[in-house]
Amino acid sequence: MEKAMRNFFLFLSKNKYLTRSAKKYGLRFGAARFVAGETIEQAAAIIKELNGKGLKVTIDYLGEFVDNQKEARRMVDNCIEAIKIIGREKLDSQLSLKLTSMGMDISDDYVMSTMREIMDAANKNKVFVTIDMEDYVRCEKTLQIFKQLRREYDNIGTVIQAYLFRTSKDMEELDAYAPNLRLVKGAYKESSEVAFPNKVDVDDNYKKIIQTHLLHGHYTAVATHDDAIIEFTKQFVKEHNIPNDQFEFQMLYGIRSERQLELAQEGYTMRVYVPYGTDWYGYFMRRLAERPANVSFILKGIFKK
Ligand SMILES: Cc1cc2nc3c(=O)[nH]c(=O)nc-3n(C[C@H](O)[C@H](O)[C@H](O)COP(=O)(O)OP(=O)(O)OC[C@H]3O[C@@H](n4cnc5c(N)ncnc54)[C@H](O)[C@@H]3O)c2cc1C
């Protein structure tokens, strides 16, 4: 049943018609629990609040299915505006983005030019940028673009998904770049030809890549809400004397907020991924796919009104 719900919401997340419709109607159906508003001003207020509680942030201007330069331009401009505001207001925030929003599906040259524009602004404002990882068909190209940009910039990282079979090999190849990586389980619907279908195998692989990346001395962001993985990481760093400034925990805005605070109070770096913008639909559907409890929360919200 849980698997069927997950597939249903992941299917809905890819619906272009619903994506477009949702943009017109503003944050609905409880999406505000997971999305920090539609404007950078609203998001900046949330970042300040989180920073005030000892939490660091990575901000994400939401956008999906960008297939024309006009839309990609709008995305790039919004990212640059966010970078400038982070710099100007001295917010403790990084930036996360998706290459499809920056024009990856338009052309290679185009996405490289938009990314260099963003990276130049980020460099100037001392903002770190993480390239989110999207679906499997875009994984290879995302890594190639990351490697090219990493040769040119220090302030860039990307994401590795534990559910993919290719992940260990990707990490070996990335090692030479001393990459700052966010490690995640993986959020998209992938075929069993490319990804572990069973959670237990994903979790095992997740632990494996956390160990490898930490032992290689690279900065590691463990992005999960899973206590078992968090406890595993805490134990592992203790046993191997890995300093607290070589890793951090990350969670999504609106999910396990209490746990985020606890980890910060225990002295760990805790970063909250804060999405904002009008294009909230796909992101919201993926959150519903992850956890049926989120769905009942949303339904309660709808029927209360
Ligand atoms: C900061 C961040 C960035 C991410 N970036 C990417 C990306 O670039 N690409 C990508 O594919 N995916 C990304 N993800 C999503 C990730 O791949 C997973 O889909 C998502 O984090 C859910 O997996 P999980 O590790 O939290 O554990 P799950 O296996 O989903 O959950 C494990 C356990 O965590 C606890 N838990 C989970 N949710 C809740 C909740 N709402 N309340 C209470 N307990 C809960 C429960 O005990 C649950 O059994 C990102 C996630 C985070 C946190």
The ligand as a Gaussian input file, in Angstrom:
#p B3LYP/6-31G(d) Opt

LIG

0 1
 C       18.496000      18.378000       2.641000
 C       18.020000      17.340000       1.689000
 C       18.337000      17.469000       0.340000
 C       17.937000      16.486000      -0.568000
 N       18.328000      16.559000      -1.890000
 C       18.007000      15.549000      -2.736000
 C       18.472000      15.533000      -4.079000
 O       19.218000      16.418000      -4.535000
 N       18.105000      14.502000      -4.870000
 C       17.305000      13.475000      -4.416000
 O       17.026000      12.541000      -5.171000
 N       16.829000      13.490000      -3.148000
 C       17.152000      14.486000      -2.313000
 N       16.681000      14.461000      -1.027000
 C       15.601000      13.516000      -0.653000
 C       16.141000      12.154000      -0.223000
 O       16.677000      11.491000      -1.333000
 C       15.022000      11.305000       0.372000
 O       14.026000      11.088000      -0.587000
 C       14.365000      11.913000       1.593000
 O       15.294000      12.552000       2.417000
 C       13.650000      10.823000       2.401000
 O       14.551000       9.860000       2.831000
 P       15.129000       9.809000       4.333000
 O       16.611000       9.598000       4.224000
 O       14.731000      11.012000       5.067000
 O       14.577000       8.506000       4.964000
 P       13.173000       7.616000       4.774000
 O       13.679000       6.264000       4.447000
 O       12.223000       8.315000       3.892000
 O       12.670000       7.707000       6.214000
 C       13.339000       6.970000       7.235000
 C       12.788000       7.309000       8.579000
 O       12.939000       8.697000       8.864000
 C       11.894000       9.111000       9.709000
 N       11.111000      10.161000       9.045000
 C       11.066000      10.449000       7.739000
 N       10.215000      11.484000       7.514000
 C        9.716000      11.830000       8.713000
 C        8.789000      12.796000       9.155000
 N        8.158000      13.616000       8.306000
 N        8.519000      12.870000      10.464000
 C        9.101000      12.028000      11.333000
 N        9.972000      11.080000      10.973000
 C       10.281000      10.980000       9.686000
 C       11.041000       7.924000       9.971000
 O       11.507000       7.282000      11.108000
 C       11.325000       7.062000       8.746000
 O       11.067000       5.695000       8.945000
 C       17.122000      15.403000      -0.119000
 C       16.817000      15.291000       1.245000
 C       17.262000      16.220000       2.142000
 C       16.938000      16.040000       3.590000

